[in-house]
Amino acid sequence: MYLARLRKRVELKDPLAMLSIAIDGYGHGQLGLPADQAKCVALLRQSAGLGLPPAQAQLGNFYLNGAMGLDQNEGRALKYYKEAAEGGY
């Protein structure tokens, strides 16, 4: 039931729902979803693009550490960290 509601919120472009399903669902393989790094990053990018600072910061972390299938890239990490900071994170 929770996953169905979360998916509906993702369809409606709710950035917080995108963050939740990205990290908990596809990032950690929870919520009954398989771990899928590409889906995790894609949803995080959508959420960050909608201006959600925690999603921006998480992408920064992934780029800084070369996690979730992303190449390590300090420049991109800094870009996302700045966006998150400008959003109050």
N, C-alpha and C positions, 0 to 999 in steps of 0.2 A: 504494500500500500504506500509506504513512504517513498520507495523508488519511483512508483508511478506518478506520484504528486511532484516529485523532484524533476522527473523528465518533462512533465507538463510545463513546469516553471522554466525549464531550459528552452523548450519550444517557444515560450513567450519572451525569450531573451532577457531573463532575470540574471544579472551578472553574479549575484551571490549563489544562486542555484548552480550556475556553471562552475563556479569555483569549487563548490562542495562536491559535485559529481566528478569533477576533474581530479581533485586530490584524493578524496576518500574512495570514490568508485574506481576510476581508471588508474590512478596513481598508486594506490595501495591494494587494489583488487578486493575492495570491500563492497558492501551494499548489494552483494550478489552479482557483481560485475567482474569480468576478468581484467587483470592488469593489462593496460594498453597505453604505452608511453605516448604514441602519436596522438591518440584521442585525448589524453590528458593535456598535452601541450596545445592542441588545437582549441580545446575548450578554454584553457587559461588565456590564450591569445584573444579569444572572443570576449571574455570577461574583462581582460585588461583594456581591450579596445573600447569597451563601454565605460571605462573610467573607474573600475574598482581597484583601489589602491592595494589591498592584500593580494590580488591576482598579479598586479604589476610587480610587487615585491617578490612573490614566489617565482615568477619568470626570471627576475633578476638573480635569485638564488640558483635556479637551474642553470642559467648561463654562466654564472660565476664558478660553479662547481662542475660544469659539464655533465649535468644530470639529465635524466629522462630522455636520453638519446640526442641531446643537444650538444654541439661542440662548445667547449669552453671558450667564452668570448667576454672579456672584461668590459669592452666598449658597450656591448649590448646590455650587459648586466647593469652598468652605470646608467644607461638610458632608462631602463625600467625602474631602477631605484629612484632616479630623479622624478619620474612620473608619479611614483608612489608618494614620494615626499611632498611633491606639489599638491597631491590630493589629501595631504594631512596624515599620511601614514608614518 
